[in-house]
Amino acid sequence: MKNKKLIQLRKDKGLSQEAFARLMGIALMTQYKVENGHIVASRNYMDKLKEIYPDVSIDSLFFNTKQQ
């Protein structure tokens, strides 16, 4: 299942998947797979996201599946 909230966060920041992946220090394919629900975001991914965007709620992005 696509993570629509994560996709929207990236778009709200005006970033392509490639730019977001570069900012996160991950491969473009990893970003694609996380956004499209092919893999689960790792703890390191979530920590890095929180470091870059401290106001973002990790819980609402990854654990509140009803609203995705």
C-alpha positions as CSV (number, residue, x, y, z in Angstrom):
1,M,0.0,0.0,0.0
2,K,1.4,3.4,-1.0
3,N,2.4,5.7,1.8
4,K,0.4,8.7,0.6
5,K,1.5,10.8,3.6
6,L,5.2,10.3,3.0
7,I,4.7,11.1,-0.7
8,Q,2.8,14.2,0.2
9,L,5.5,15.3,2.7
10,R,8.1,14.9,-0.1
11,K,6.0,16.9,-2.5
12,D,5.2,19.6,0.0
13,K,9.0,20.1,0.4
14,G,9.2,20.5,-3.4
15,L,11.4,17.4,-3.8
16,S,11.5,14.7,-6.4
17,Q,12.1,11.2,-5.2
18,E,15.7,11.5,-6.4
19,A,16.3,14.7,-4.4
20,F,14.6,13.3,-1.3
21,A,16.7,10.1,-1.5
22,R,19.9,12.2,-1.8
23,L,18.9,14.3,1.2
24,M,18.2,11.1,3.2
25,G,21.4,9.5,2.1
26,I,19.7,6.5,0.6
27,A,19.3,4.9,-2.9
28,L,16.5,6.2,-5.1
29,M,15.2,2.7,-5.4
30,T,14.9,2.5,-1.6
31,Q,12.9,5.7,-1.5
32,Y,10.7,4.4,-4.3
33,K,10.1,1.1,-2.4
34,V,9.3,2.8,0.9
35,E,6.8,5.2,-0.7
36,N,5.1,2.4,-2.7
37,G,4.9,0.0,0.2
38,H,7.3,-2.6,-1.2
39,I,9.5,-2.4,1.9
40,V,9.0,-1.2,5.4
41,A,10.9,1.9,6.4
42,S,13.8,1.0,8.7
43,R,14.5,2.5,12.0
44,N,17.5,4.3,10.5
45,Y,15.2,5.7,7.8
46,M,12.8,7.0,10.3
47,D,15.6,8.5,12.5
48,K,17.1,10.3,9.5
49,L,13.7,11.6,8.5
50,K,13.1,12.9,12.0
51,E,16.6,14.5,12.0
52,I,15.9,16.4,8.8
53,Y,12.3,17.2,9.6
54,P,12.0,17.4,13.4
55,D,8.3,18.5,13.3
56,V,7.2,15.5,11.3
57,S,5.3,12.8,13.2
58,I,6.8,9.4,12.5
59,D,3.8,7.8,14.1
60,S,1.3,9.4,11.7
61,L,3.6,8.7,8.6
62,F,4.3,5.1,9.3
63,F,2.0,3.6,12.0
64,N,-1.4,5.2,11.5
65,T,-2.4,3.1,8.5
66,K,-6.1,4.1,8.5
67,Q,-5.2,7.6,7.2
68,Q,-2.8,6.5,4.5
